[in-house]
Amino acid sequence: MSEPAPRSVDPQGLLRQQVRWRLLETVFWLAVLIPFFATPTYLVLCSQIAIAALFALSLDLIVGYSGLVSLGHAVFFGFGAYTAGLLSAKLGWNEPITGLLAAGFASMLLGLLTSIIVVRISHFALIMVTLGLCLLMFELANQAHDLTGGDDGLQGISISPVLGYFNFDLYGYTAFGYSLAVLFICFLIIRRVINSPFGLSLRGIRENPRRMPAIGSPMRGRLRTVYVMSATFAGIAGGLLAQTTEFVALDALSFQRSAEVLVMLVLGGAGRLYGGLVGAIIFMVARDQLAGLNPQYWYFWLGLLLVLVIIFLPNGILGGIAHLVSRVRAKK
């Protein structure tokens, strides 16, 4: 008796299935509106979480879906922040949406320039190069005191009302609504990208970078494309920070900023669409609460949280939940 022929896989059908909205996704995005009504005193923190989530999403494009490891992603975040800040402080351009687009465009150009080097190397050398680029830009911004403010930060930023109607208020209503709207729009774009044939090829490159060129996939071209996209979204996140706080500190380009966003991604689960969002929420809330409880040693407790997640949930919180769900379904 002959064995049944293996079932063929329809990549287009699989992608169409993945791009459909699920109930949990709708619930998640409705839940993020709760702070408007339940915790209005924490809206400033919520706007920072939305910015951090967008930054984590941008990093996930290259780390989780493409296999490129970066320890200097803050170079694009900070470049976008300084672009948006300088447009207002030095040129008097205070319109928020066009300023945000300019921040993303500037980071896109920087990503396009640096991608020439980044896609040609891998592993340990890639980590060192991305870290070196971040340290280089940090020192350049520090030395250009007349332009960036150096250690004192870039001040004098003033942003006009969003769409001409919504002023940035002290309580953070506009900042959170604006940041959340930008996050959601960028999320929709990223969601569509990763659930496309292009996104599928990126996962193929991540899993087997030697085989993909053999089947005709232009690996370097695709890696450059996703790297530039990642830089663009990181620049938009940086521009959001500059506009909502009306200040740009030098640490926007720091190694610490790069390390923190990588921690967010590890906590939530790299290579999972909502991993960066969940990781940003957990990291930012934990940092806020731990810093309030123990201002001197809060880094210890944050480090302990990270160690426990890595030991018991090596694929992040969402990866652990997915593994648990699959085991429960297997027992039924």
Contacts in CASP RR format, 6 or more apart in sequence:
PFRMAT RR
TARGET T0000
AUTHOR 0000-0000-0000
METHOD contacts of the structure
MODEL  1
MSEPAPRSVDPQGLLRQQVRWRLLETVFWLAVLIPFFATPTYLVLCSQIA
IAALFALSLDLIVGYSGLVSLGHAVFFGFGAYTAGLLSAKLGWNEPITGL
LAAGFASMLLGLLTSIIVVRISHFALIMVTLGLCLLMFELANQAHDLTGG
DDGLQGISISPVLGYFNFDLYGYTAFGYSLAVLFICFLIIRRVINSPFGL
SLRGIRENPRRMPAIGSPMRGRLRTVYVMSATFAGIAGGLLAQTTEFVAL
DALSFQRSAEVLVMLVLGGAGRLYGGLVGAIIFMVARDQLAGLNPQYWYF
WLGLLLVLVIIFLPNGILGGIAHLVSRVRAKK
11 197 0 8 1.000
11 200 0 8 1.000
12 197 0 8 1.000
15 195 0 8 1.000
15 196 0 8 1.000
15 197 0 8 1.000
15 200 0 8 1.000
18 195 0 8 1.000
19 191 0 8 1.000
19 192 0 8 1.000
19 195 0 8 1.000
25 274 0 8 1.000
28 274 0 8 1.000
28 277 0 8 1.000
29 184 0 8 1.000
32 180 0 8 1.000
33 180 0 8 1.000
35 42 0 8 1.000
35 43 0 8 1.000
35 46 0 8 1.000
35 176 0 8 1.000
36 43 0 8 1.000
36 173 0 8 1.000
36 176 0 8 1.000
36 177 0 8 1.000
39 46 0 8 1.000
40 171 0 8 1.000
40 173 0 8 1.000
41 171 0 8 1.000
43 171 0 8 1.000
43 172 0 8 1.000
43 173 0 8 1.000
43 175 0 8 1.000
43 176 0 8 1.000
44 171 0 8 1.000
44 172 0 8 1.000
44 175 0 8 1.000
44 176 0 8 1.000
45 284 0 8 1.000
45 285 0 8 1.000
45 288 0 8 1.000
46 176 0 8 1.000
46 180 0 8 1.000
47 172 0 8 1.000
47 175 0 8 1.000
47 176 0 8 1.000
47 177 0 8 1.000
47 178 0 8 1.000
47 179 0 8 1.000
47 180 0 8 1.000
47 244 0 8 1.000
48 241 0 8 1.000
48 284 0 8 1.000
49 280 0 8 1.000
49 281 0 8 1.000
49 284 0 8 1.000
49 285 0 8 1.000
50 176 0 8 1.000
50 179 0 8 1.000
50 180 0 8 1.000
50 182 0 8 1.000
50 183 0 8 1.000
50 240 0 8 1.000
51 179 0 8 1.000
51 183 0 8 1.000
51 237 0 8 1.000
51 238 0 8 1.000
51 240 0 8 1.000
51 241 0 8 1.000
51 244 0 8 1.000
52 237 0 8 1.000
52 260 0 8 1.000
52 261 0 8 1.000
52 264 0 8 1.000
52 280 0 8 1.000
52 283 0 8 1.000
52 284 0 8 1.000
53 183 0 8 1.000
53 276 0 8 1.000
53 277 0 8 1.000
53 279 0 8 1.000
53 280 0 8 1.000
53 281 0 8 1.000
54 179 0 8 1.000
54 182 0 8 1.000
54 183 0 8 1.000
54 186 0 8 1.000
54 187 0 8 1.000
54 233 0 8 1.000
54 236 0 8 1.000
54 237 0 8 1.000
54 240 0 8 1.000
55 73 0 8 1.000
55 77 0 8 1.000
55 233 0 8 1.000
55 234 0 8 1.000
55 237 0 8 1.000
55 238 0 8 1.000
55 261 0 8 1.000
55 280 0 8 1.000
56 261 0 8 1.000
56 264 0 8 1.000
56 265 0 8 1.000
56 275 0 8 1.000
56 276 0 8 1.000
56 277 0 8 1.000
56 279 0 8 1.000
56 280 0 8 1.000
57 183 0 8 1.000
57 186 0 8 1.000
57 187 0 8 1.000
57 190 0 8 1.000
57 233 0 8 1.000
57 276 0 8 1.000
57 277 0 8 1.000
58 73 0 8 1.000
58 76 0 8 1.000
58 230 0 8 1.000
58 231 0 8 1.000
58 232 0 8 1.000
58 233 0 8 1.000
58 234 0 8 1.000
58 235 0 8 1.000
58 237 0 8 1.000
59 70 0 8 1.000
59 73 0 8 1.000
59 230 0 8 1.000
59 234 0 8 1.000
59 261 0 8 1.000
59 262 0 8 1.000
59 265 0 8 1.000
60 265 0 8 1.000
60 270 0 8 1.000
60 271 0 8 1.000
60 272 0 8 1.000
60 275 0 8 1.000
60 276 0 8 1.000
61 190 0 8 1.000
61 193 0 8 1.000
61 194 0 8 1.000
61 226 0 8 1.000
61 229 0 8 1.000
61 230 0 8 1.000
61 233 0 8 1.000
62 68 0 8 1.000
62 70 0 8 1.000
62 73 0 8 1.000
62 226 0 8 1.000
62 227 0 8 1.000
62 230 0 8 1.000
63 69 0 8 1.000
63 70 0 8 1.000
63 262 0 8 1.000
63 265 0 8 1.000
63 270 0 8 1.000
63 271 0 8 1.000
64 206 0 8 1.000
64 265 0 8 1.000
64 270 0 8 1.000
64 271 0 8 1.000
65 194 0 8 1.000
65 199 0 8 1.000
65 202 0 8 1.000
65 203 0 8 1.000
65 206 0 8 1.000
65 226 0 8 1.000
65 271 0 8 1.000
66 202 0 8 1.000
66 205 0 8 1.000
66 206 0 8 1.000
66 223 0 8 1.000
66 226 0 8 1.000
66 227 0 8 1.000
67 205 0 8 1.000
67 206 0 8 1.000
68 118 0 8 1.000
68 119 0 8 1.000
68 122 0 8 1.000
68 126 0 8 1.000
68 223 0 8 1.000
68 227 0 8 1.000
69 123 0 8 1.000
69 126 0 8 1.000
69 127 0 8 1.000
69 130 0 8 1.000
70 126 0 8 1.000
70 127 0 8 1.000
70 130 0 8 1.000
70 258 0 8 1.000
70 262 0 8 1.000
71 127 0 8 1.000
71 130 0 8 1.000
71 131 0 8 1.000
71 134 0 8 1.000
71 255 0 8 1.000
71 258 0 8 1.000
71 259 0 8 1.000
71 262 0 8 1.000
72 130 0 8 1.000
72 131 0 8 1.000
72 132 0 8 1.000
72 133 0 8 1.000
72 134 0 8 1.000
72 255 0 8 1.000
72 258 0 8 1.000
73 130 0 8 1.000
73 134 0 8 1.000
73 230 0 8 1.000
73 234 0 8 1.000
73 258 0 8 1.000
73 261 0 8 1.000
73 262 0 8 1.000
74 134 0 8 1.000
74 252 0 8 1.000
74 253 0 8 1.000
74 254 0 8 1.000
74 255 0 8 1.000
74 257 0 8 1.000
74 258 0 8 1.000
74 261 0 8 1.000
75 110 0 8 1.000
75 114 0 8 1.000
75 130 0 8 1.000
75 133 0 8 1.000
75 134 0 8 1.000
75 137 0 8 1.000
75 253 0 8 1.000
75 258 0 8 1.000
76 107 0 8 1.000
76 110 0 8 1.000
76 111 0 8 1.000
76 230 0 8 1.000
76 231 0 8 1.000
76 232 0 8 1.000
76 234 0 8 1.000
76 235 0 8 1.000
77 107 0 8 1.000
77 234 0 8 1.000
77 235 0 8 1.000
77 237 0 8 1.000
77 238 0 8 1.000
77 241 0 8 1.000
77 252 0 8 1.000
77 253 0 8 1.000
77 257 0 8 1.000
77 261 0 8 1.000
78 137 0 8 1.000
78 235 0 8 1.000
78 238 0 8 1.000
78 248 0 8 1.000
78 252 0 8 1.000
78 253 0 8 1.000
78 257 0 8 1.000
79 103 0 8 1.000
79 106 0 8 1.000
79 107 0 8 1.000
79 110 0 8 1.000
79 137 0 8 1.000
79 235 0 8 1.000
79 253 0 8 1.000
80 103 0 8 1.000
80 104 0 8 1.000
80 106 0 8 1.000
80 107 0 8 1.000
80 234 0 8 1.000
80 235 0 8 1.000
80 236 0 8 1.000
80 238 0 8 1.000
80 239 0 8 1.000
80 242 0 8 1.000
81 103 0 8 1.000
81 235 0 8 1.000
81 238 0 8 1.000
81 239 0 8 1.000
81 241 0 8 1.000
81 242 0 8 1.000
81 248 0 8 1.000
81 252 0 8 1.000
82 141 0 8 1.000
82 148 0 8 1.000
82 154 0 8 1.000
82 242 0 8 1.000
82 248 0 8 1.000
82 252 0 8 1.000
82 253 0 8 1.000
83 99 0 8 1.000
83 102 0 8 1.000
83 103 0 8 1.000
83 104 0 8 1.000
83 106 0 8 1.000
83 107 0 8 1.000
83 235 0 8 1.000
83 239 0 8 1.000
84 99 0 8 1.000
84 100 0 8 1.000
84 102 0 8 1.000
84 103 0 8 1.000
84 238 0 8 1.000
84 239 0 8 1.000
84 242 0 8 1.000
84 243 0 8 1.000
85 154 0 8 1.000
85 157 0 8 1.000
85 239 0 8 1.000
85 242 0 8 1.000
85 243 0 8 1.000
85 248 0 8 1.000
86 147 0 8 1.000
86 148 0 8 1.000
86 154 0 8 1.000
87 93 0 8 1.000
87 99 0 8 1.000
87 102 0 8 1.000
88 94 0 8 1.000
88 156 0 8 1.000
88 157 0 8 1.000
88 158 0 8 1.000
88 159 0 8 1.000
88 242 0 8 1.000
88 243 0 8 1.000
89 154 0 8 1.000
89 155 0 8 1.000
89 156 0 8 1.000
89 157 0 8 1.000
90 147 0 8 1.000
92 158 0 8 1.000
93 99 0 8 1.000
93 102 0 8 1.000
94 158 0 8 1.000
94 159 0 8 1.000
94 160 0 8 1.000
95 160 0 8 1.000
96 159 0 8 1.000
96 160 0 8 1.000
96 162 0 8 1.000
96 178 0 8 1.000
96 243 0 8 1.000
97 162 0 8 1.000
97 163 0 8 1.000
99 239 0 8 1.000
99 243 0 8 1.000
100 182 0 8 1.000
100 236 0 8 1.000
100 239 0 8 1.000
100 240 0 8 1.000
100 243 0 8 1.000
103 235 0 8 1.000
103 236 0 8 1.000
103 238 0 8 1.000
103 239 0 8 1.000
103 242 0 8 1.000
104 232 0 8 1.000
104 233 0 8 1.000
104 235 0 8 1.000
104 236 0 8 1.000
104 239 0 8 1.000
105 232 0 8 1.000
106 235 0 8 1.000
107 231 0 8 1.000
107 232 0 8 1.000
107 234 0 8 1.000
107 235 0 8 1.000
107 236 0 8 1.000
108 228 0 8 1.000
108 231 0 8 1.000
108 232 0 8 1.000
110 231 0 8 1.000
111 227 0 8 1.000
111 228 0 8 1.000
111 231 0 8 1.000
112 224 0 8 1.000
112 228 0 8 1.000
112 231 0 8 1.000
114 133 0 8 1.000
114 227 0 8 1.000
114 231 0 8 1.000
115 223 0 8 1.000
115 224 0 8 1.000
115 227 0 8 1.000
115 228 0 8 1.000
115 231 0 8 1.000
116 224 0 8 1.000
117 129 0 8 1.000
118 126 0 8 1.000
118 129 0 8 1.000
118 130 0 8 1.000
118 223 0 8 1.000
118 227 0 8 1.000
119 220 0 8 1.000
119 221 0 8 1.000
119 223 0 8 1.000
119 224 0 8 1.000
119 227 0 8 1.000
120 220 0 8 1.000
121 129 0 8 1.000
122 209 0 8 1.000
131 255 0 8 1.000
131 258 0 8 1.000
134 253 0 8 1.000
134 254 0 8 1.000
134 255 0 8 1.000
134 258 0 8 1.000
135 255 0 8 1.000
137 253 0 8 1.000
138 250 0 8 1.000
138 253 0 8 1.000
138 254 0 8 1.000
138 255 0 8 1.000
141 148 0 8 1.000
141 150 0 8 1.000
141 250 0 8 1.000
141 253 0 8 1.000
142 148 0 8 1.000
142 150 0 8 1.000
142 151 0 8 1.000
142 250 0 8 1.000
143 150 0 8 1.000
144 150 0 8 1.000
145 152 0 8 1.000
148 154 0 8 1.000
148 248 0 8 1.000
148 250 0 8 1.000
149 155 0 8 1.000
150 250 0 8 1.000
151 250 0 8 1.000
153 247 0 8 1.000
153 248 0 8 1.000
153 249 0 8 1.000
153 250 0 8 1.000
154 242 0 8 1.000
154 247 0 8 1.000
154 248 0 8 1.000
155 247 0 8 1.000
156 246 0 8 1.000
157 242 0 8 1.000
157 243 0 8 1.000
157 246 0 8 1.000
157 247 0 8 1.000
157 248 0 8 1.000
158 246 0 8 1.000
159 168 0 8 1.000
159 243 0 8 1.000
159 246 0 8 1.000
161 167 0 8 1.000
161 168 0 8 1.000
161 174 0 8 1.000
162 168 0 8 1.000
162 174 0 8 1.000
162 178 0 8 1.000
166 174 0 8 1.000
166 178 0 8 1.000
167 174 0 8 1.000
168 174 0 8 1.000
168 175 0 8 1.000
168 243 0 8 1.000
168 244 0 8 1.000
168 246 0 8 1.000
169 175 0 8 1.000
172 244 0 8 1.000
175 244 0 8 1.000
178 240 0 8 1.000
178 243 0 8 1.000
178 244 0 8 1.000
179 240 0 8 1.000
179 244 0 8 1.000
182 236 0 8 1.000
182 240 0 8 1.000
186 233 0 8 1.000
186 236 0 8 1.000
187 277 0 8 1.000
190 233 0 8 1.000
190 273 0 8 1.000
191 273 0 8 1.000
193 199 0 8 1.000
193 229 0 8 1.000
194 202 0 8 1.000
194 273 0 8 1.000
198 222 0 8 1.000
198 225 0 8 1.000
201 212 0 8 1.000
201 217 0 8 1.000
201 222 0 8 1.000
202 222 0 8 1.000
202 226 0 8 1.000
204 211 0 8 1.000
204 212 0 8 1.000
204 217 0 8 1.000
205 212 0 8 1.000
205 217 0 8 1.000
205 219 0 8 1.000
205 222 0 8 1.000
205 223 0 8 1.000
209 219 0 8 1.000
212 219 0 8 1.000
213 219 0 8 1.000
238 252 0 8 1.000
241 248 0 8 1.000
241 252 0 8 1.000
242 248 0 8 1.000
251 257 0 8 1.000
260 283 0 8 1.000
263 283 0 8 1.000
263 306 0 8 1.000
264 276 0 8 1.000
264 279 0 8 1.000
264 280 0 8 1.000
264 282 0 8 1.000
264 283 0 8 1.000
265 275 0 8 1.000
265 276 0 8 1.000
265 279 0 8 1.000
266 306 0 8 1.000
266 309 0 8 1.000
266 310 0 8 1.000
266 316 0 8 1.000
267 278 0 8 1.000
267 279 0 8 1.000
267 282 0 8 1.000
267 283 0 8 1.000
267 305 0 8 1.000
267 306 0 8 1.000
267 309 0 8 1.000
267 316 0 8 1.000
267 317 0 8 1.000
268 274 0 8 1.000
268 275 0 8 1.000
268 276 0 8 1.000
268 278 0 8 1.000
268 279 0 8 1.000
268 282 0 8 1.000
268 316 0 8 1.000
268 317 0 8 1.000
268 318 0 8 1.000
268 319 0 8 1.000
269 275 0 8 1.000
269 276 0 8 1.000
269 278 0 8 1.000
269 279 0 8 1.000
269 315 0 8 1.000
269 316 0 8 1.000
269 317 0 8 1.000
269 318 0 8 1.000
269 319 0 8 1.000
270 316 0 8 1.000
272 318 0 8 1.000
272 319 0 8 1.000
272 322 0 8 1.000
274 318 0 8 1.000
275 316 0 8 1.000
275 317 0 8 1.000
275 318 0 8 1.000
278 317 0 8 1.000
278 318 0 8 1.000
279 317 0 8 1.000
282 317 0 8 1.000
283 302 0 8 1.000
286 301 0 8 1.000
286 302 0 8 1.000
286 305 0 8 1.000
287 298 0 8 1.000
287 302 0 8 1.000
290 298 0 8 1.000
290 301 0 8 1.000
290 302 0 8 1.000
291 298 0 8 1.000
292 298 0 8 1.000
294 301 0 8 1.000
309 316 0 8 1.000
309 317 0 8 1.000
313 319 0 8 1.000
313 320 0 8 1.000
315 322 0 8 1.000
315 323 0 8 1.000
END
